[in-house]
Amino acid sequence: MTRAAAIDNVAEYFDSGRFATDLSELVAHETESQTPEKAAELPRYLEEALVPRLRSLGFSCAIHPNPVPDAGPILVAERIEDDTGPTILSYGHGDVIRAQTDQWHNGLYPFRLVDEGDCLFGRGTADNKGQHLINLAALSSVIDARGSLGFNIRILIEMGEEMGSPGLSEFCATHKENLAADVLIASDGPRLQSDTPTMFMGARGGNSFDLIVDLRDGAHHSGNWGGLLADPAMILAQALSTITDVRGQIQIPEWRPTSLTEDIRHTLRNLPVGGDGGPKIDEDWGEESLTPAERVFGWNSFAILAMKSGVPEEPVNAISGYAKAACQLRFVVGTDQAGILSALRRHLDARGFQIVKIKPHDRGFFDATRTSPEHPWVSFVARSLEETSGKRPHILPNLAGSLPNEVFSDVLGLPTIWVPHSYRGCSQHAPNEHVLKSVSRDALRAMAGLFWDIGDLARPL
Ligand SMILES: [Zn+2]
């Protein structure tokens, strides 16, 4: 049997409708990790949907309790063929974001797979059930075609990613030996452009916090007190306005990264940004001297996620006592991660805004990570994807969004390569989440080719 047979088999798996059937079984589990009443669904997904599938592929499986109380369990499955061959670690998450059931289009229901045009709708189709199903099906196809994989693989599936992966880091630190591997190859997030494979080697970090101006209890009549009472919303707006300039360019020196080096710029050259069903990009927004790809993948960005003073829905004639903005810095490797909020404090104090409090969000922090685009595993995966798809993959040094990648890159010390199988218009984290059939089929073929090629390596790269 040949590489082509492994790829054809998995295409046939898709064309015969078995991929959609399997995906519908995964989607039917209502695994909302943010909804405490659904807690029983989390272990059930592993026990009923994944373990039988993995056992039939020759994996041994262990479901571990989460080291954090009340957080979802963690599945570790492994298939070891030969101790001297390469070992891959893969990852996925079986939990989904809140379903938002009443906001889906007519005829759609989050936990029922609906096939419409080029779309398969359902909560978790893109994030992340469809993605780990594609990888499992590709593994299965290689095992069928070759009789074995030709390499060792461990797979970790967590059930709390949408809660910020509670316990994942502690778990991986404790089980480091059981998770030992040469490289992480996993799938989550969107392709940069739906018709071309994408690889990213890390993620931007995120730091979320509130800025609060709390001057007094209650609100006071804006006629009787206007001109006498300081206005918290105005003070907050003035403070916020010093963080960036009018086009969003960051003005805090410590928040400006030092890592946009020539090799990263080279990697980012000619990458398409925008399109694919997303909103139109504002070319005159963000760091003026950078290209759009450099702004989103190679630089930091500040956002005001939400802000409030008084009651915006029903304003009254009163001066509010309180104003709050939920804020976020997305940052790349090369930013002093531990010093982000102290730098903001110094910046605000130097401008007379001592009254503005900074309150970090619980679980509002993700590390920034990156594997060098020059790493031998990166070139190997890129060559394989190109051979199957006939297209040079888009290679990003890191995803613009965030992932718990530091667990793999820092705690486990692995080079990390993500091959995403969704596309940017997939509505993940929103109503009407879906995957494209064309992308899923393409991704199944690409992963079967990649797993076949790894099996041809006699030893780790
Ligand atoms: Zn998600």
Residues whose N, C-alpha, C, O or C-beta is under 5 A from the ligand:
A	BS01	ZN	D127
